[in-house]
């Protein structure tokens, strides 16, 4: 995977490192991506808007993709986009310090 190809000494083993790489990748793909998107009850790690959908991402480091999805729901990260008209998609991603890669992701 993409993250595993990066030399270990370029990573500071934080969630923010993976978030920054994610931002760069999506930006290079020509997608509109925002990070640390504030809402009434917190901040989504990333939001990607395409022609047909709004994707809200929550990242965890050494946690679980399930916990990431739970946070999206509990903090209402999708609420600002309900009237947008596009399909709303939640993406929970867990990164592993051990493998320095995506450990698991869930899309709902």
C-alpha angles and dihedrals in degrees: 000000000000098000094049090059093063116097112255093236091063091061123080091195095242132126088241090062091059091043091054093050090048089052093051093047094050092044091052088050088059096249124142103243131173127187131207091018108191123222135167093281107027146317128295111221092227141354122198119191120199130174092269107024149030114222118200114197129196118188129204129187114214089347128093138280087229091059089050091055090046090055091052089055098041094049096040097235091162095052096088089059101046093102093042093095095225125111111271118224129186119206121189115192130186121195123199123222089202097057095024088223145090105298096186140340133193126199120200 
